């Protein structure tokens, strides 16, 4: 049964390149994408964002649900905006911290891994406005491998706006009011023991609205050209997230370190949207509860030509969200089969909840199965239930809107190796014990 979750700082990011010189240190510039070869394989330990906070498991759960709901609503609202609006949309921060090092000599920091955005950034000195972080703020003057990026750099041009001269400035704002501003640069990043030169990143000098647990910045893992997988040139990456509250570490693997999957593992086709190029859209065809096919049309989960609808897979959203009618069908079938008394936990952001038996008797939890185009993923009990209060269990799903986007969330991916095969356009799922050595 699911227990503590992790905090999410929500928001939709708007990126732009700004015309302005910078006073930051420059030790040479790169004019084009770095000539980095695909790495043989990188593996990084992930830490749950809230793991160091002195909160009860129920407080952690409620924080994560509320933030996940705001994240979903922000994504949904922006993706349903007018097709005439060309501002790119990003999900913002996520639920897991990566420990990395930056510069020469290396300076350690932690940053949030986010599959819903592309830009890599960290706070930099001199800082006009910076939030508190657990490690020293990176000072470019202390690194011999630091270089600012000019406007003619391809990485600068990969920002949505190219109206820039001299050095490349950026602004990155989030729907929750937080923002980061600074300049684009390249630097050597070290992941565990592997160092990679010429990673393009944002050096943030004015960073506002970020709260406790945000590390020192963000590592974008989306599908755009500025993300870490794109810059490394890897064709695949995977993560394996342990159950909420587990003392075992979660892991992220890139390139050859992202192992293959056994034949017959459930998979789904990845769909790339030209209107929303950062997100990883997947192909869900139906849902069963307790073996009963609910008859939800596959069109419910299809990405539309105008960029609305579809289902994205996201490591930074807590629950799985479905359009209203699909969610109602799942919730009703689950309620009919679990044979427990309903209880109101709407204040926690959960709509389908039940009182556990006072005598401690065993509860038969109906299995929920996701029918992807490449096989059926059967969700375990820990992927279906969440407990926001003593003696209460809830369905770890929610509704987006009638015609809204669907999000395959974090809880449904725990204790599963999730492999993104960017070359063959597929995501595969291998149920496993993620913390096992």
BELRA-V662528 format. One record per residue. N is the residue number from 0. RES is the residue in one letter. PSI is psi in whole degrees, -180 to 180 (none if undefined). Layout:
N&RES&PSI + N&RES&PSI
This chain:
0&X&139 + 1&X&143 + 2&X&-129 + 3&X&144 + 4&X&-165 + 5&X&152 + 6&X&150 + 7&X&130 + 8&X&122 + 9&X&163 + 10&X&163 + 11&X&133 + 12&X&142 + 13&X&121 + 14&X&142 + 15&X&152 + 16&X&135 + 17&X&143 + 18&X&109 + 19&X&145 + 20&X&166 + 21&X&150 + 22&X&7 + 23&X&163 + 24&X&139 + 25&X&126 + 26&X&62 + 27&X&165 + 28&X&158 + 29&X&134 + 30&X&-23 + 31&X&178 + 32&X&138 + 33&X&150 + 34&X&54 + 35&X&134 + 36&X&154 + 37&X&135 + 38&X&149 + 39&X&-21 + 40&X&132 + 41&X&141 + 42&X&133 + 43&X&138 + 44&X&136 + 45&X&143 + 46&X&134 + 47&X&135 + 48&X&-42 + 49&X&7 + 50&X&-27 + 51&X&6 + 52&X&145 + 53&X&73 + 54&X&153 + 55&X&163 + 56&X&-31 + 57&X&-35 + 58&X&-42 + 59&X&-43 + 60&X&-48 + 61&X&-37 + 62&X&-46 + 63&X&-42 + 64&X&-46 + 65&X&-43 + 66&X&-39 + 67&X&-38 + 68&X&-42 + 69&X&-39 + 70&X&-46 + 71&X&-46 + 72&X&-37 + 73&X&-46 + 74&X&-46 + 75&X&-45 + 76&X&-43 + 77&X&-38 + 78&X&-20 + 79&X&6 + 80&X&172 + 81&X&140 + 82&X&-14 + 83&X&-13 + 84&X&122 + 85&X&10 + 86&X&126 + 87&X&153 + 88&X&132 + 89&X&155 + 90&X&-23 + 91&X&-151 + 92&X&168 + 93&X&-155 + 94&X&-3 + 95&X&139 + 96&X&139 + 97&X&135 + 98&X&117 + 99&X&173 + 100&X&150 + 101&X&139 + 102&X&177 + 103&X&108 + 104&X&160 + 105&X&138 + 106&X&120 + 107&X&145 + 108&X&166 + 109&X&141 + 110&X&151 + 111&X&132 + 112&X&127 + 113&X&114 + 114&X&-3 + 115&X&12 + 116&X&169 + 117&X&-40 + 118&X&136 + 119&X&131 + 120&X&155 + 121&X&161 + 122&X&143 + 123&X&148 + 124&X&148 + 125&X&140 + 126&X&118 + 127&X&-44 + 128&X&112 + 129&X&148 + 130&X&164 + 131&X&135 + 132&X&155 + 133&X&-15 + 134&X&162 + 135&X&143 + 136&X&136 + 137&X&132 + 138&X&109 + 139&X&-28 + 140&X&-17 + 141&X&-3 + 142&X&132 + 143&X&-9 + 144&X&8 + 145&X&137 + 146&X&135 + 147&X&159 + 148&X&130 + 149&X&169 + 150&X&-28 + 151&X&-4 + 152&X&141 + 153&X&-36 + 154&X&-37 + 155&X&-40 + 156&X&-20 + 157&X&-15 + 158&X&153 + 159&X&-30 + 160&X&137 + 161&X&11 + 162&X&86 + 163&X&146 + 164&X&163 + 165&X&-130 + 166&X&160 + 167&X&114 + 168&X&154 + 169&X&155 + 170&X&133 + 171&X&109 + 172&X&150 + 173&X&153 + 174&X&-20 + 175&X&6 + 176&X&-11 + 177&X&158 + 178&X&159 + 179&X&136 + 180&X&146 + 181&X&-144 + 182&X&154 + 183&X&142 + 184&X&177 + 185&X&153 + 186&X&162 + 187&X&125 + 188&X&138 + 189&X&125 + 190&X&110 + 191&X&-107 + 192&X&3 + 193&X&125 + 194&X&137 + 195&X&119 + 196&X&164 + 197&X&39 + 198&X&125 + 199&X&134 + 200&X&164 + 201&X&128 + 202&X&99 + 203&X&120 + 204&X&-17 + 205&X&99 + 206&X&118 + 207&X&147 + 208&X&4 + 209&X&134 + 210&X&-170 + 211&X&142 + 212&X&9 + 213&X&4 + 214&X&-140 + 215&X&7 + 216&X&-147 + 217&X&143 + 218&X&105 + 219&X&129 + 220&X&16 + 221&X&-168 + 222&X&-1 + 223&X&170 + 224&X&-19 + 225&X&-7 + 226&X&163 + 227&X&-49 + 228&X&-39 + 229&X&-42 + 230&X&-33 + 231&X&-18 + 232&X&25 + 233&X&148 + 234&X&-6 + 235&X&155 + 236&X&161 + 237&X&158 + 238&X&157 + 239&X&107 + 240&X&124 + 241&X&162 + 242&X&150 + 243&X&131 + 244&X&-5 + 245&X&145 + 246&X&-8 + 247&X&148 + 248&X&151 + 249&X&162 + 250&X&152 + 251&X&134 + 252&X&140 + 253&X&148 + 254&X&-139 + 255&X&-18 + 256&X&-17 + 257&X&96 + 258&X&158 + 259&X&176 + 260&X&149 + 261&X&147 + 262&X&137 + 263&X&-3 + 264&X&142 + 265&X&142 + 266&X&172 + 267&X&148 + 268&X&133 + 269&X&135 + 270&X&129 + 271&X&126 + 272&X&124 + 273&X&-24 + 274&X&-31 + 275&X&69 + 276&X&-13 + 277&X&-35 + 278&X&151 + 279&X&102 + 280&X&139 + 281&X&169 + 282&X&95 + 283&X&133 + 284&X&-19 + 285&X&175 + 286&X&138 + 287&X&149 + 288&X&120 + 289&X&30 + 290&X&-7 + 291&X&122 + 292&X&125 + 293&X&-7 + 294&X&25 + 295&X&125 + 296&X&141 + 297&X&-25 + 298&X&-20 + 299&X&-31 + 300&X&11 + 301&X&141 + 302&X&130 + 303&X&162 + 304&X&-26 + 305&X&8 + 306&X&-1 + 307&X&170 + 308&X&-159 + 309&X&171 + 310&X&128 + 311&X&150 + 312&X&131 + 313&X&125 + 314&X&-12 + 315&X&1 + 316&X&134 + 317&X&-58 + 318&X&167 + 319&X&132 + 320&X&137 + 321&X&155 + 322&X&154 + 323&X&-50 + 324&X&-40 + 325&X&-43 + 326&X&-43 + 327&X&-41 + 328&X&-44 + 329&X&-46 + 330&X&-41 + 331&X&-45 + 332&X&-41 + 333&X&-43 + 334&X&-42 + 335&X&-30 + 336&X&-23 + 337&X&-21 + 338&X&47 + 339&X&159 + 340&X&129 + 341&X&152 + 342&X&148 + 343&X&116 + 344&X&30 + 345&X&-26 + 346&X&-20 + 347&X&-2 + 348&X&17 + 349&X&136 + 350&X&-21 + 351&X&95 + 352&X&158 + 353&X&151 + 354&X&126 + 355&X&152 + 356&X&136 + 357&X&-21 + 358&X&2 + 359&X&15 + 360&X&157 + 361&X&139 + 362&X&129 + 363&X&109 + 364&X&121 + 365&X&138 + 366&X&136 + 367&X&132 + 368&X&134 + 369&X&120 + 370&X&92 + 371&X&166 + 372&X&-17 + 373&X&20 + 374&X&173 + 375&X&127 + 376&X&112 + 377&X&122 + 378&X&130 + 379&X&172 + 380&X&-38 + 381&X&-15 + 382&X&-4 + 383&X&-35 + 384&X&152 + 385&X&145 + 386&X&104 + 387&X&-9 + 388&X&161 + 389&X&128 + 390&X&11 + 391&X&137 + 392&X&150 + 393&X&153 + 394&X&127 + 395&X&53 + 396&X&163 + 397&X&176 + 398&X&143 + 399&X&-83 + 400&X&177 + 401&X&-44 + 402&X&24 + 403&X&178 + 404&X&152 + 405&X&145 + 406&X&124 + 407&X&106 + 408&X&-175 + 409&X&-45 + 410&X&-39 + 411&X&-12 + 412&X&-6 + 413&X&151 + 414&X&39 + 415&X&132 + 416&X&119 + 417&X&114 + 418&X&122 + 419&X&109 + 420&X&95 + 421&X&-20 + 422&X&-41 + 423&X&6 + 424&X&60 + 425&X&151 + 426&X&129 + 427&X&151 + 428&X&125 + 429&X&100 + 430&X&133 + 431&X&176 + 432&X&103 + 433&X&-30 + 434&X&-2 + 435&X&139 + 436&X&none
